[in-house]
Amino acid sequence: MSRYILDFYCHTARLVLEIDGGYHFSAEQKQHDLRRTADLLDLGIREIRFTNQEVIDNLEKVLADLLASINHPVAE
């Protein structure tokens, strides 16, 4: 498996937080992101993604969604 650089990772929650800038919207990057998400899931690591704009415009919702994801993990 390739190695990836993650924006934020919480080992206890086995959760990756990704904050996506504009380059994540290119077709090539979208494919890369899908492969990475699948690889992480194979390792039992969940991922939650937000855009830069979501963080800037609606931080409260981003934090609420993140907290919900931590408090309600996907069953293994």
All heavy atoms as a GROMACS GRO file, in nm:
protein
  620
    1MET      N    1   0.085  -0.118   0.000
    1MET     CA    2   0.000   0.000   0.000
    1MET      C    3   0.089   0.124   0.000
    1MET      O    4   0.192   0.127   0.065
    1MET     CB    5  -0.090   0.000   0.124
    1MET     CG    6  -0.174   0.125   0.131
    1MET     SD    7  -0.297   0.124   0.261
    1MET     CE    8  -0.200   0.171   0.400
    2SER      N    9   0.045   0.224  -0.068
    2SER     CA   10   0.116   0.352  -0.069
    2SER      C   11   0.102   0.420   0.066
    2SER      O   12   0.010   0.393   0.141
    2SER     CB   13   0.058   0.443  -0.178
    2SER     OG   14   0.075   0.387  -0.304
    3ARG      N   15   0.193   0.508   0.092
    3ARG     CA   16   0.183   0.589   0.213
    3ARG      C   17   0.112   0.719   0.179
    3ARG      O   18   0.130   0.773   0.071
    3ARG     CB   19   0.321   0.617   0.268
    3ARG     CG   20   0.386   0.490   0.316
    3ARG     CD   21   0.522   0.518   0.370
    3ARG     NE   22   0.584   0.391   0.399
    3ARG     CZ   23   0.652   0.367   0.508
    3ARG    NH1   24   0.672   0.462   0.594
    3ARG    NH2   25   0.704   0.249   0.528
    4TYR      N   26   0.036   0.766   0.274
    4TYR     CA   27  -0.041   0.888   0.251
    4TYR      C   28  -0.007   0.990   0.358
    4TYR      O   29   0.025   0.956   0.472
    4TYR     CB   30  -0.191   0.858   0.258
    4TYR     CG   31  -0.237   0.761   0.153
    4TYR    CD1   32  -0.269   0.630   0.185
    4TYR    CD2   33  -0.247   0.799   0.020
    4TYR    CE1   34  -0.312   0.541   0.088
    4TYR    CE2   35  -0.290   0.711  -0.078
    4TYR     CZ   36  -0.321   0.581  -0.042
    4TYR     OH   37  -0.364   0.493  -0.138
    5ILE      N   38  -0.022   1.115   0.322
    5ILE     CA   39  -0.012   1.224   0.418
    5ILE      C   40  -0.155   1.262   0.454
    5ILE      O   41  -0.236   1.295   0.366
    5ILE     CB   42   0.064   1.345   0.359
    5ILE    CG1   43   0.207   1.304   0.329
    5ILE    CG2   44   0.057   1.463   0.454
    5ILE    CD1   45   0.287   1.409   0.256
    6LEU      N   46  -0.186   1.254   0.582
    6LEU     CA   47  -0.321   1.284   0.630
    6LEU      C   48  -0.320   1.420   0.697
    6LEU      O   49  -0.221   1.457   0.761
    6LEU     CB   50  -0.365   1.177   0.729
    6LEU     CG   51  -0.354   1.033   0.680
    6LEU    CD1   52  -0.380   0.936   0.794
    6LEU    CD2   53  -0.447   1.008   0.564
    7ASP      N   54  -0.430   1.494   0.683
    7ASP     CA   55  -0.437   1.624   0.750
    7ASP      C   56  -0.434   1.606   0.901
    7ASP      O   57  -0.354   1.666   0.970
    7ASP     CB   58  -0.562   1.700   0.706
    7ASP     CG   59  -0.554   1.749   0.563
    7ASP    OD1   60  -0.443   1.755   0.507
    7ASP    OD2   61  -0.660   1.781   0.506
    8PHE      N   62  -0.526   1.526   0.952
    8PHE     CA   63  -0.534   1.500   1.097
    8PHE      C   64  -0.575   1.355   1.116
    8PHE      O   65  -0.659   1.303   1.044
    8PHE     CB   66  -0.639   1.590   1.164
    8PHE     CG   67  -0.613   1.736   1.145
    8PHE    CD1   68  -0.675   1.805   1.043
    8PHE    CD2   69  -0.526   1.804   1.230
    8PHE    CE1   70  -0.650   1.941   1.024
    8PHE    CE2   71  -0.501   1.939   1.211
    8PHE     CZ   72  -0.564   2.007   1.108
    9TYR      N   73  -0.517   1.291   1.217
    9TYR     CA   74  -0.551   1.152   1.248
    9TYR      C   75  -0.562   1.134   1.398
    9TYR      O   76  -0.473   1.176   1.473
    9TYR     CB   77  -0.444   1.056   1.194
    9TYR     CG   78  -0.467   0.912   1.233
    9TYR    CD1   79  -0.578   0.843   1.186
    9TYR    CD2   80  -0.380   0.846   1.317
    9TYR    CE1   81  -0.601   0.713   1.222
    9TYR    CE2   82  -0.402   0.714   1.354
    9TYR     CZ   83  -0.512   0.648   1.305
    9TYR     OH   84  -0.535   0.518   1.341
   10CYS      N   85  -0.670   1.071   1.443
   10CYS     CA   86  -0.689   1.038   1.583
   10CYS      C   87  -0.682   0.886   1.594
   10CYS      O   88  -0.774   0.816   1.548
   10CYS     CB   89  -0.822   1.089   1.634
   10CYS     SG   90  -0.854   1.040   1.806
   11HIS      N   91  -0.574   0.838   1.653
   11HIS     CA   92  -0.554   0.694   1.665
   11HIS      C   93  -0.663   0.630   1.750
   11HIS      O   94  -0.715   0.523   1.716
   11HIS     CB   95  -0.416   0.664   1.723
   11HIS     CG   96  -0.390   0.519   1.739
   11HIS    ND1   97  -0.366   0.437   1.631
   11HIS    CD2   98  -0.386   0.440   1.848
   11HIS    CE1   99  -0.348   0.313   1.674
   11HIS    NE2  100  -0.359   0.313   1.805
   12THR      N  101  -0.700   0.693   1.861
   12THR     CA  102  -0.801   0.637   1.951
   12THR      C  103  -0.933   0.616   1.879
   12THR      O  104  -0.997   0.512   1.894
   12THR     CB  105  -0.821   0.730   2.073
   12THR    OG1  106  -0.696   0.748   2.138
   12THR    CG2  107  -0.922   0.672   2.170
   13ALA      N  108  -0.975   0.712   1.799
   13ALA     CA  109  -1.101   0.703   1.726
   13ALA      C  110  -1.085   0.633   1.591
   13ALA      O  111  -1.185   0.603   1.525
   13ALA     CB  112  -1.160   0.842   1.704
   14ARG      N  113  -0.959   0.609   1.551
   14ARG     CA  114  -0.930   0.551   1.419
   14ARG      C  115  -1.004   0.632   1.311
   14ARG      O  116  -1.073   0.579   1.226
   14ARG     CB  117  -0.965   0.404   1.413
   14ARG     CG  118  -0.880   0.324   1.512
   14ARG     CD  119  -0.884   0.177   1.496
   14ARG     NE  120  -0.840   0.126   1.369
   14ARG     CZ  121  -0.713   0.106   1.331
   14ARG    NH1  122  -0.616   0.138   1.412
   14ARG    NH2  123  -0.684   0.056   1.214
   15LEU      N  124  -0.984   0.762   1.318
   15LEU     CA  125  -1.055   0.856   1.233
   15LEU      C  126  -0.958   0.956   1.172
   15LEU      O  127  -0.875   1.014   1.242
   15LEU     CB  128  -1.160   0.931   1.314
   15LEU     CG  129  -1.244   1.034   1.240
   15LEU    CD1  130  -1.337   0.965   1.140
   15LEU    CD2  131  -1.325   1.116   1.339
   16VAL      N  132  -0.971   0.975   1.042
   16VAL     CA  133  -0.895   1.075   0.967
   16VAL      C  134  -0.987   1.192   0.937
   16VAL      O  135  -1.102   1.173   0.896
   16VAL     CB  136  -0.840   1.016   0.835
   16VAL    CG1  137  -0.787   1.125   0.744
   16VAL    CG2  138  -0.734   0.913   0.863
   17LEU      N  139  -0.937   1.311   0.957
   17LEU     CA  140  -1.008   1.434   0.920
   17LEU      C  141  -0.931   1.497   0.804
   17LEU      O  142  -0.812   1.523   0.817
   17LEU     CB  143  -1.013   1.530   1.039
   17LEU     CG  144  -1.061   1.672   1.010
   17LEU    CD1  145  -1.204   1.671   0.959
   17LEU    CD2  146  -1.047   1.758   1.134
   18GLU      N  147  -0.998   1.516   0.694
   18GLU     CA  148  -0.938   1.579   0.577
   18GLU      C  149  -1.009   1.711   0.549
   18GLU      O  150  -1.131   1.718   0.548
   18GLU     CB  151  -0.950   1.488   0.454
   18GLU     CG  152  -0.856   1.370   0.457
   18GLU     CD  153  -0.710   1.409   0.451
   18GLU    OE1  154  -0.674   1.496   0.369
   18GLU    OE2  155  -0.631   1.355   0.529
   19ILE      N  156  -0.929   1.814   0.528
   19ILE     CA  157  -0.979   1.946   0.490
   19ILE      C  158  -0.931   1.969   0.347
   19ILE      O  159  -0.812   1.985   0.323
   19ILE     CB  160  -0.927   2.058   0.583
   19ILE    CG1  161  -0.949   2.022   0.730
   19ILE    CG2  162  -0.989   2.191   0.547
   19ILE    CD1  163  -1.093   2.008   0.770
   20ASP      N  164  -1.024   1.968   0.253
   20ASP     CA  165  -0.990   1.970   0.111
   20ASP      C  166  -0.988   2.110   0.052
   20ASP      O  167  -1.086   2.184   0.061
   20ASP     CB  168  -1.090   1.887   0.031
   20ASP     CG  169  -1.082   1.739   0.064
   20ASP    OD1  170  -0.980   1.696   0.120
   20ASP    OD2  171  -1.178   1.667   0.029
   21GLY      N  172  -0.875   2.142  -0.009
   21GLY     CA  173  -0.863   2.265  -0.087
   21GLY      C  174  -0.910   2.240  -0.229
   21GLY      O  175  -0.953   2.131  -0.266
   22GLY      N  176  -0.899   2.342  -0.312
   22GLY     CA  177  -0.951   2.337  -0.448
   22GLY      C  178  -0.895   2.226  -0.535
   22GLY      O  179  -0.964   2.173  -0.621
   23TYR      N  180  -0.768   2.188  -0.514
   23TYR     CA  181  -0.709   2.086  -0.600
   23TYR      C  182  -0.774   1.950  -0.582
   23TYR      O  183  -0.762   1.863  -0.668
   23TYR     CB  184  -0.557   2.076  -0.579
   23TYR     CG  185  -0.516   2.014  -0.449
   23TYR    CD1  186  -0.490   1.878  -0.440
   23TYR    CD2  187  -0.502   2.092  -0.335
   23TYR    CE1  188  -0.452   1.821  -0.320
   23TYR    CE2  189  -0.464   2.036  -0.216
   23TYR     CZ  190  -0.440   1.901  -0.208
   23TYR     OH  191  -0.403   1.845  -0.089
   24HIS      N  192  -0.849   1.930  -0.475
   24HIS     CA  193  -0.917   1.802  -0.453
   24HIS      C  194  -1.035   1.783  -0.549
   24HIS      O  195  -1.092   1.675  -0.554
   24HIS     CB  196  -0.967   1.791  -0.309
   24HIS     CG  197  -0.859   1.756  -0.213
   24HIS    ND1  198  -0.822   1.626  -0.187
   24HIS    CD2  199  -0.777   1.834  -0.139
   24HIS    CE1  200  -0.723   1.626  -0.099
   24HIS    NE2  201  -0.694   1.751  -0.068
   25PHE      N  202  -1.068   1.885  -0.624
   25PHE     CA  203  -1.183   1.876  -0.714
   25PHE      C  204  -1.144   1.835  -0.855
   25PHE      O  205  -1.230   1.815  -0.940
   25PHE     CB  206  -1.261   2.007  -0.713
   25PHE     CG  207  -1.307   2.043  -0.573
   25PHE    CD1  208  -1.260   2.157  -0.510
   25PHE    CD2  209  -1.395   1.962  -0.505
   25PHE    CE1  210  -1.300   2.189  -0.381
   25PHE    CE2  211  -1.436   1.992  -0.376
   25PHE     CZ  212  -1.389   2.106  -0.314
   26SER      N  213  -1.015   1.820  -0.883
   26SER     CA  214  -0.974   1.772  -1.015
   26SER      C  215  -1.006   1.623  -1.026
   26SER      O  216  -1.010   1.550  -0.925
   26SER     CB  217  -0.824   1.794  -1.038
   26SER     OG  218  -0.749   1.703  -0.959
   27ALA      N  219  -1.029   1.576  -1.146
   27ALA     CA  220  -1.063   1.435  -1.168
   27ALA      C  221  -0.952   1.343  -1.117
   27ALA      O  222  -0.979   1.241  -1.053
   27ALA     CB  223  -1.089   1.410  -1.316
   28GLU      N  224  -0.828   1.379  -1.143
   28GLU     CA  225  -0.715   1.297  -1.099
   28GLU      C  226  -0.708   1.289  -0.947
   28GLU      O  227  -0.689   1.181  -0.890
   28GLU     CB  228  -0.584   1.354  -1.154
   28GLU     CG  229  -0.463   1.273  -1.118
   28GLU     CD  230  -0.334   1.332  -1.175
   28GLU    OE1  231  -0.340   1.414  -1.269
   28GLU    OE2  232  -0.228   1.296  -1.123
   29GLN      N  233  -0.725   1.402  -0.881
   29GLN     CA  234  -0.718   1.402  -0.735
   29GLN      C  235  -0.836   1.329  -0.674
   29GLN      O  236  -0.822   1.260  -0.572
   29GLN     CB  237  -0.710   1.546  -0.681
   29GLN     CG  238  -0.685   1.552  -0.532
   29GLN     CD  239  -0.553   1.490  -0.492
   29GLN    OE1  240  -0.451   1.510  -0.557
   29GLN    NE2  241  -0.553   1.414  -0.384
   30LYS      N  242  -0.954   1.342  -0.734
   30LYS     CA  243  -1.071   1.268  -0.684
   30LYS      C  244  -1.045   1.118  -0.687
   30LYS      O  245  -1.080   1.047  -0.593
   30LYS     CB  246  -1.196   1.302  -0.766
   30LYS     CG  247  -1.255   1.436  -0.734
   30LYS     CD  248  -1.380   1.459  -0.817
   30LYS     CE  249  -1.439   1.595  -0.790
   30LYS     NZ  250  -1.563   1.617  -0.866
   31GLN      N  251  -0.983   1.068  -0.794
   31GLN     CA  252  -0.950   0.926  -0.804
   31GLN      C  253  -0.849   0.886  -0.696
   31GLN      O  254  -0.863   0.782  -0.632
   31GLN     CB  255  -0.896   0.892  -0.943
   31GLN     CG  256  -1.004   0.889  -1.050
   31GLN     CD  257  -1.113   0.788  -1.017
   31GLN    OE1  258  -1.086   0.674  -0.982
   31GLN    NE2  259  -1.236   0.832  -1.028
   32HIS      N  260  -0.749   0.969  -0.676
   32HIS     CA  261  -0.649   0.943  -0.572
   32HIS      C  262  -0.716   0.939  -0.434
   32HIS      O  263  -0.689   0.849  -0.353
   32HIS     CB  264  -0.541   1.051  -0.576
   32HIS     CG  265  -0.444   1.042  -0.463
   32HIS    ND1  266  -0.342   0.950  -0.460
   32HIS    CD2  267  -0.435   1.113  -0.347
   32HIS    CE1  268  -0.274   0.964  -0.348
   32HIS    NE2  269  -0.328   1.063  -0.279
   33ASP      N  270  -0.805   1.034  -0.408
   33ASP     CA  271  -0.874   1.039  -0.279
   33ASP      C  272  -0.961   0.916  -0.258
   33ASP      O  273  -0.967   0.862  -0.147
   33ASP     CB  274  -0.958   1.166  -0.268
   33ASP     CG  275  -0.874   1.293  -0.254
   33ASP    OD1  276  -0.753   1.282  -0.227
   33ASP    OD2  277  -0.931   1.402  -0.272
   34LEU      N  278  -1.028   0.869  -0.362
   34LEU     CA  279  -1.111   0.748  -0.351
   34LEU      C  280  -1.026   0.626  -0.318
   34LEU      O  281  -1.064   0.544  -0.234
   34LEU     CB  282  -1.190   0.725  -0.480
   34LEU     CG  283  -1.306   0.820  -0.506
   34LEU    CD1  284  -1.363   0.798  -0.647
   34LEU    CD2  285  -1.415   0.802  -0.401
   35ARG      N  286  -0.911   0.614  -0.384
   35ARG     CA  287  -0.821   0.501  -0.355
   35ARG      C  288  -0.770   0.508  -0.210
   35ARG      O  289  -0.765   0.408  -0.140
   35ARG     CB  290  -0.701   0.501  -0.451
   35ARG     CG  291  -0.733   0.445  -0.588
   35ARG     CD  292  -0.606   0.424  -0.671
   35ARG     NE  293  -0.521   0.542  -0.681
   35ARG     CZ  294  -0.534   0.640  -0.768
   35ARG    NH1  295  -0.632   0.636  -0.858
   35ARG    NH2  296  -0.451   0.742  -0.768
   36ARG      N  297  -0.734   0.627  -0.169
   36ARG     CA  298  -0.683   0.644  -0.033
   36ARG      C  299  -0.792   0.610   0.069
   36ARG      O  300  -0.766   0.541   0.167
   36ARG     CB  301  -0.632   0.786  -0.010
   36ARG     CG  302  -0.573   0.798   0.129
   36ARG     CD  303  -0.526   0.935   0.157
   36ARG     NE  304  -0.641   1.025   0.158
   36ARG     CZ  305  -0.632   1.152   0.186
   36ARG    NH1  306  -0.517   1.206   0.212
   36ARG    NH2  307  -0.739   1.227   0.185
   37THR      N  308  -0.913   0.656   0.047
   37THR     CA  309  -1.024   0.626   0.137
   37THR      C  310  -1.044   0.476   0.148
   37THR      O  311  -1.061   0.422   0.257
   37THR     CB  312  -1.152   0.696   0.090
   37THR    OG1  313  -1.132   0.838   0.094
   37THR    CG2  314  -1.271   0.661   0.180
   38ALA      N  315  -1.042   0.406   0.034
   38ALA     CA  316  -1.058   0.261   0.034
   38ALA      C  317  -0.944   0.193   0.109
   38ALA      O  318  -0.967   0.099   0.187
   38ALA     CB  319  -1.067   0.209  -0.110
   39ASP      N  320  -0.822   0.239   0.088
   39ASP     CA  321  -0.707   0.182   0.159
   39ASP      C  322  -0.720   0.203   0.310
   39ASP      O  323  -0.691   0.113   0.389
   39ASP     CB  324  -0.576   0.244   0.110
   39ASP     CG  325  -0.536   0.197  -0.028
   39ASP    OD1  326  -0.592   0.097  -0.078
   39ASP    OD2  327  -0.447   0.261  -0.088
   40LEU      N  328  -0.762   0.321   0.350
   40LEU     CA  329  -0.779   0.348   0.492
   40LEU      C  330  -0.889   0.260   0.552
   40LEU      O  331  -0.872   0.206   0.662
   40LEU     CB  332  -0.811   0.496   0.515
   40LEU     CG  333  -0.697   0.594   0.486
   40LEU    CD1  334  -0.747   0.737   0.488
   40LEU    CD2  335  -0.581   0.575   0.582
   41LEU      N  336  -0.999   0.246   0.481
   41LEU     CA  337  -1.107   0.160   0.529
   41LEU      C  338  -1.059   0.016   0.546
   41LEU      O  339  -1.098  -0.053   0.641
   41LEU     CB  340  -1.228   0.166   0.436
   41LEU     CG  341  -1.313   0.292   0.447
   41LEU    CD1  342  -1.418   0.296   0.338
   41LEU    CD2  343  -1.378   0.300   0.585
   42ASP      N  344  -0.976  -0.031   0.454
   42ASP     CA  345  -0.920  -0.166   0.466
   42ASP      C  346  -0.839  -0.181   0.595
   42ASP      O  347  -0.826  -0.292   0.646
   42ASP     CB  348  -0.831  -0.198   0.345
   42ASP     CG  349  -0.910  -0.227   0.219
   42ASP    OD1  350  -1.033  -0.251   0.228
   42ASP    OD2  351  -0.848  -0.226   0.111
   43LEU      N  352  -0.786  -0.071   0.643
   43LEU     CA  353  -0.709  -0.072   0.768
   43LEU      C  354  -0.798  -0.045   0.891
   43LEU      O  355  -0.749  -0.035   1.003
   43LEU     CB  356  -0.598   0.034   0.763
   43LEU     CG  357  -0.490   0.010   0.658
   43LEU    CD1  358  -0.399   0.132   0.647
   43LEU    CD2  359  -0.410  -0.115   0.692
   44GLY      N  360  -0.927  -0.029   0.868
   44GLY     CA  361  -1.020  -0.001   0.977
   44GLY      C  362  -1.019   0.144   1.020
   44GLY      O  363  -1.058   0.176   1.132
   45ILE      N  364  -0.976   0.233   0.930
   45ILE     CA  365  -0.969   0.376   0.961
   45ILE      C  366  -1.075   0.449   0.881
   45ILE      O  367  -1.082   0.438   0.759
   45ILE     CB  368  -0.829   0.432   0.928
   45ILE    CG1  369  -0.724   0.359   1.013
   45ILE    CG2  370  -0.825   0.582   0.950
   45ILE    CD1  371  -0.582   0.390   0.972
   46ARG      N  372  -1.160   0.521   0.952
   46ARG     CA  373  -1.264   0.599   0.887
   46ARG      C  374  -1.211   0.737   0.848
   46ARG      O  375  -1.112   0.783   0.904
   46ARG     CB  376  -1.384   0.618   0.980
   46ARG     CG  377  -1.449   0.488   1.017
   46ARG     CD  378  -1.558   0.504   1.122
   46ARG     NE  379  -1.500   0.556   1.246
   46ARG     CZ  380  -1.545   0.664   1.310
   46ARG    NH1  381  -1.649   0.731   1.265
   46ARG    NH2  382  -1.488   0.707   1.421
   47GLU      N  383  -1.280   0.801   0.757
   47GLU     CA  384  -1.238   0.932   0.709
   47GLU      C  385  -1.360   1.023   0.703
   47GLU      O  386  -1.467   0.980   0.662
   47GLU     CB  387  -1.178   0.915   0.570
   47GLU     CG  388  -1.131   1.042   0.506
   47GLU     CD  389  -1.078   1.016   0.366
   47GLU    OE1  390  -1.157   0.976   0.279
   47GLU    OE2  391  -0.958   1.033   0.347
   48ILE      N  392  -1.341   1.145   0.746
   48ILE     CA  393  -1.445   1.247   0.731
   48ILE      C  394  -1.379   1.364   0.660
   48ILE      O  395  -1.266   1.401   0.690
   48ILE     CB  396  -1.509   1.286   0.867
   48ILE    CG1  397  -1.626   1.380   0.846
   48ILE    CG2  398  -1.406   1.342   0.962
   48ILE    CD1  399  -1.711   1.400   0.971
   49ARG      N  400  -1.450   1.417   0.560
   49ARG     CA  401  -1.392   1.522   0.476
   49ARG      C  402  -1.480   1.647   0.478
   49ARG      O  403  -1.602   1.639   0.478
   49ARG     CB  404  -1.385   1.473   0.330
   49ARG     CG  405  -1.303   1.349   0.311
   49ARG     CD  406  -1.297   1.312   0.163
   49ARG     NE  407  -1.194   1.389   0.098
   49ARG     CZ  408  -1.067   1.352   0.089
   49ARG    NH1  409  -1.028   1.238   0.140
   49ARG    NH2  410  -0.979   1.428   0.030
   50PHE      N  411  -1.411   1.759   0.478
   50PHE     CA  412  -1.476   1.889   0.465
   50PHE      C  413  -1.395   1.972   0.368
   50PHE      O  414  -1.275   1.950   0.351
   50PHE     CB  415  -1.481   1.962   0.600
   50PHE     CG  416  -1.556   1.888   0.706
   50PHE    CD1  417  -1.490   1.812   0.800
   50PHE    CD2  418  -1.694   1.895   0.711
   50PHE    CE1  419  -1.559   1.742   0.898
   50PHE    CE2  420  -1.765   1.825   0.808
   50PHE     CZ  421  -1.696   1.748   0.902
   51THR      N  422  -1.460   2.066   0.306
   51THR     CA  423  -1.386   2.159   0.220
   51THR      C  424  -1.333   2.275   0.304
   51THR      O  425  -1.384   2.301   0.414
   51THR     CB  426  -1.476   2.217   0.108
   51THR    OG1  427  -1.578   2.297   0.169
   51THR    CG2  428  -1.537   2.107   0.022
   52ASN      N  429  -1.232   2.341   0.252
   52ASN     CA  430  -1.182   2.462   0.319
   52ASN      C  431  -1.298   2.559   0.343
   52ASN      O  432  -1.307   2.620   0.451
   52ASN     CB  433  -1.078   2.532   0.233
   52ASN     CG  434  -0.947   2.459   0.226
   52ASN    OD1  435  -0.921   2.366   0.302
   52ASN    ND2  436  -0.862   2.500   0.133
   53GLN      N  437  -1.383   2.573   0.242
   53GLN     CA  438  -1.493   2.669   0.252
   53GLN      C  439  -1.590   2.633   0.363
   53GLN      O  440  -1.640   2.721   0.433
   53GLN     CB  441  -1.565   2.681   0.117
   53GLN     CG  442  -1.632   2.814   0.097
   53GLN     CD  443  -1.533   2.930   0.105
   53GLN    OE1  444  -1.427   2.928   0.043
   53GLN    NE2  445  -1.567   3.032   0.182
   54GLU      N  446  -1.619   2.503   0.380
   54GLU     CA  447  -1.707   2.461   0.490
   54GLU      C  448  -1.648   2.500   0.625
   54GLU      O  449  -1.720   2.545   0.714
   54GLU     CB  450  -1.728   2.310   0.487
   54GLU     CG  451  -1.820   2.262   0.376
   54GLU     CD  452  -1.828   2.111   0.372
   54GLU    OE1  453  -1.723   2.046   0.350
   54GLU    OE2  454  -1.940   2.060   0.392
   55VAL      N  455  -1.518   2.481   0.641
   55VAL     CA  456  -1.453   2.516   0.766
   55VAL      C  457  -1.460   2.666   0.791
   55VAL      O  458  -1.488   2.712   0.902
   55VAL     CB  459  -1.307   2.466   0.768
   55VAL    CG1  460  -1.234   2.516   0.892
   55VAL    CG2  461  -1.302   2.313   0.760
   56ILE      N  462  -1.438   2.744   0.686
   56ILE     CA  463  -1.441   2.890   0.698
   56ILE      C  464  -1.582   2.941   0.723
   56ILE      O  465  -1.605   3.025   0.811
   56ILE     CB  466  -1.383   2.956   0.571
   56ILE    CG1  467  -1.232   2.926   0.562
   56ILE    CG2  468  -1.410   3.106   0.568
   56ILE    CD1  469  -1.172   2.958   0.427
   57ASP      N  470  -1.680   2.890   0.646
   57ASP     CA  471  -1.816   2.943   0.650
   57ASP      C  472  -1.903   2.884   0.760
   57ASP      O  473  -1.999   2.949   0.804
   57ASP     CB  474  -1.887   2.920   0.516
   57ASP     CG  475  -1.828   3.002   0.404
   57ASP    OD1  476  -1.756   3.101   0.432
   57ASP    OD2  477  -1.852   2.967   0.287
   58ASN      N  478  -1.874   2.761   0.802
   58ASN     CA  479  -1.967   2.694   0.893
   58ASN      C  480  -1.891   2.603   0.990
   58ASN      O  481  -1.918   2.483   0.998
   58ASN     CB  482  -2.070   2.615   0.812
   58ASN     CG  483  -2.195   2.588   0.891
   58ASN    OD1  484  -2.202   2.613   1.010
   58ASN    ND2  485  -2.295   2.533   0.824
   59LEU      N  486  -1.801   2.660   1.064
   59LEU     CA  487  -1.718   2.583   1.156
   59LEU      C  488  -1.801   2.508   1.260
   59LEU      O  489  -1.769   2.394   1.294
   59LEU     CB  490  -1.615   2.674   1.224
   59LEU     CG  491  -1.517   2.603   1.317
   59LEU    CD1  492  -1.437   2.497   1.241
   59LEU    CD2  493  -1.424   2.705   1.382
   60GLU      N  494  -1.908   2.569   1.308
   60GLU     CA  495  -1.991   2.501   1.409
   60GLU      C  496  -2.047   2.370   1.356
   60GLU      O  497  -2.047   2.269   1.426
   60GLU     CB  498  -2.103   2.593   1.456
   60GLU     CG  499  -2.053   2.702   1.549
   60GLU     CD  500  -2.165   2.784   1.608
   60GLU    OE1  501  -2.278   2.732   1.623
   60GLU    OE2  502  -2.138   2.901   1.639
   61LYS      N  503  -2.094   2.368   1.232
   61LYS     CA  504  -2.147   2.245   1.173
   61LYS      C  505  -2.035   2.144   1.152
   61LYS      O  506  -2.054   2.024   1.178
   61LYS     CB  507  -2.218   2.272   1.041
   61LYS     CG  508  -2.274   2.145   0.978
   61LYS     CD  509  -2.337   2.171   0.845
   61LYS     CE  510  -2.399   2.046   0.783
   61LYS     NZ  511  -2.315   1.928   0.787
   62VAL      N  512  -1.921   2.189   1.107
   62VAL     CA  513  -1.807   2.099   1.088
   62VAL      C  514  -1.771   2.032   1.221
   62VAL      O  515  -1.754   1.909   1.228
   62VAL     CB  516  -1.685   2.176   1.031
   62VAL    CG1  517  -1.559   2.092   1.039
   62VAL    CG2  518  -1.712   2.218   0.887
   63LEU      N  519  -1.762   2.110   1.328
   63LEU     CA  520  -1.728   2.055   1.458
   63LEU      C  521  -1.837   1.960   1.509
   63LEU      O  522  -1.806   1.855   1.567
   63LEU     CB  523  -1.703   2.167   1.558
   63LEU     CG  524  -1.581   2.254   1.529
   63LEU    CD1  525  -1.573   2.371   1.627
   63LEU    CD2  526  -1.454   2.172   1.531
   64ALA      N  527  -1.963   1.994   1.486
   64ALA     CA  528  -2.073   1.906   1.527
   64ALA      C  529  -2.067   1.774   1.451
   64ALA      O  530  -2.086   1.666   1.509
   64ALA     CB  531  -2.207   1.975   1.506
   65ASP      N  532  -2.042   1.781   1.320
   65ASP     CA  533  -2.032   1.659   1.239
   65ASP      C  534  -1.914   1.574   1.283
   65ASP      O  535  -1.922   1.451   1.289
   65ASP     CB  536  -2.019   1.692   1.091
   65ASP     CG  537  -2.146   1.748   1.030
   65ASP    OD1  538  -2.252   1.746   1.097
   65ASP    OD2  539  -2.140   1.794   0.913
   66LEU      N  540  -1.803   1.639   1.314
   66LEU     CA  541  -1.685   1.568   1.360
   66LEU      C  542  -1.712   1.500   1.494
   66LEU      O  543  -1.680   1.382   1.512
   66LEU     CB  544  -1.567   1.665   1.371
   66LEU     CG  545  -1.435   1.606   1.415
   66LEU    CD1  546  -1.389   1.494   1.324
   66LEU    CD2  547  -1.330   1.716   1.421
   67LEU      N  548  -1.772   1.570   1.585
   67LEU     CA  549  -1.806   1.513   1.717
   67LEU      C  550  -1.902   1.395   1.701
   67LEU      O  551  -1.885   1.291   1.765
   67LEU     CB  552  -1.865   1.621   1.808
   67LEU     CG  553  -1.895   1.577   1.950
   67LEU    CD1  554  -1.768   1.531   2.020
   67LEU    CD2  555  -1.959   1.693   2.026
   68ALA      N  556  -2.002   1.410   1.615
   68ALA     CA  557  -2.096   1.300   1.591
   68ALA      C  558  -2.024   1.178   1.535
   68ALA      O  559  -2.054   1.064   1.574
   68ALA     CB  560  -2.207   1.346   1.497
   69SER      N  561  -1.929   1.201   1.448
   69SER     CA  562  -1.855   1.090   1.389
   69SER      C  563  -1.770   1.019   1.494
   69SER      O  564  -1.757   0.897   1.493
   69SER     CB  565  -1.766   1.142   1.276
   69SER     OG  566  -1.702   1.035   1.211
   70ILE      N  567  -1.714   1.094   1.586
   70ILE     CA  568  -1.634   1.034   1.693
   70ILE      C  569  -1.723   0.957   1.790
   70ILE      O  570  -1.690   0.848   1.834
   70ILE     CB  571  -1.553   1.142   1.767
   70ILE    CG1  572  -1.445   1.198   1.675
   70ILE    CG2  573  -1.491   1.087   1.896
   70ILE    CD1  574  -1.378   1.322   1.728
   71ASN      N  575  -1.838   1.015   1.823
   71ASN     CA  576  -1.927   0.954   1.921
   71ASN      C  577  -2.008   0.837   1.866
   71ASN      O  578  -2.064   0.760   1.944
   71ASN     CB  579  -2.023   1.059   1.978
   71ASN     CG  580  -1.950   1.156   2.070
   71ASN    OD1  581  -1.851   1.121   2.132
   71ASN    ND2  582  -1.999   1.278   2.078
   72HIS      N  583  -2.019   0.826   1.735
   72HIS     CA  584  -2.099   0.719   1.674
   72HIS      C  585  -2.016   0.649   1.566
   72HIS      O  586  -2.045   0.662   1.446
   72HIS     CB  587  -2.228   0.775   1.614
   72HIS     CG  588  -2.316   0.838   1.717
   72HIS    ND1  589  -2.315   0.973   1.741
   72HIS    CD2  590  -2.403   0.784   1.805
   72HIS    CE1  591  -2.400   0.999   1.839
   72HIS    NE2  592  -2.454   0.886   1.879
   73PRO      N  593  -1.915   0.577   1.609
   73PRO     CA  594  -1.830   0.510   1.508
   73PRO      C  595  -1.906   0.401   1.434
   73PRO      O  596  -2.005   0.347   1.485
   73PRO     CB  597  -1.717   0.449   1.592
   73PRO     CG  598  -1.773   0.437   1.729
   73PRO     CD  599  -1.873   0.549   1.744
   74VAL      N  600  -1.859   0.373   1.316
   74VAL     CA  601  -1.918   0.267   1.235
   74VAL      C  602  -1.883   0.134   1.300
   74VAL      O  603  -1.770   0.112   1.343
   74VAL     CB  604  -1.862   0.272   1.092
   74VAL    CG1  605  -1.913   0.155   1.009
   74VAL    CG2  606  -1.895   0.405   1.027
   75ALA      N  607  -1.981   0.045   1.310
   75ALA     CA  608  -1.956  -0.086   1.370
   75ALA      C  609  -1.860  -0.166   1.285
   75ALA      O  610  -1.864  -0.160   1.163
   75ALA     CB  611  -2.088  -0.162   1.386
   76GLU      N  612  -1.771  -0.238   1.352
   76GLU     CA  613  -1.672  -0.318   1.278
   76GLU      C  614  -1.727  -0.456   1.252
   76GLU      O  615  -1.800  -0.513   1.317
   76GLU     CB  616  -1.543  -0.326   1.358
   76GLU     CG  617  -1.478  -0.190   1.368
   76GLU     CD  618  -1.343  -0.197   1.439
   76GLU    OE1  619  -1.278  -0.303   1.435
   76GLU    OE2  620  -1.306  -0.097   1.498
   0.00000   0.00000   0.00000
